[in-house]
Amino acid sequence: MQLYKKCLERGFNFVKKPLYENIFNTEFNIDFHEPKKDQCTTCESYRNYNEVDKKQLKESYNKHLRDKNLSREQKEKDAEDAKTEKNKIVTVYDLQAVLPTPPGEVSSFYYKSKLATYNFTVYNIVPKQRYCNVWSEHCAKRGAN
Ligand SMILES: [Zn+2]
């Protein structure tokens, strides 16, 4: 959709949005979808405890929730500050789950070794710029290097 918006902003000739989506979805084997959010281990574990354990862990779980909210509030405050302070940048980043390459659901693929491809995304919040750093296991592994 951003590509569509960019065409509009730059004054290129364009078709209406439903036609764009139809061509994009039917002629390019590419689809729009909302990426799955990572699940927090602490929250997920707490949800799976029985009621007795939940009672015992309630205090530490509530602290976890307070910390999570504090962290979000701080990020929003930092992003707000970065709008006016030129020397401040606020980024969020994530290493996506391994992308087996080539992708496919064909059963004969199941027994084949696939190349592990990684995507480390950095999002600069204020100018809304995304950087995807993509590499495969032949270049490097998942570590900080
Ligand atoms: Zn959590």
Residues whose N, C-alpha, C, O or C-beta is under 5 A from the ligand:
A	BS01	ZN	C40 T42 C43
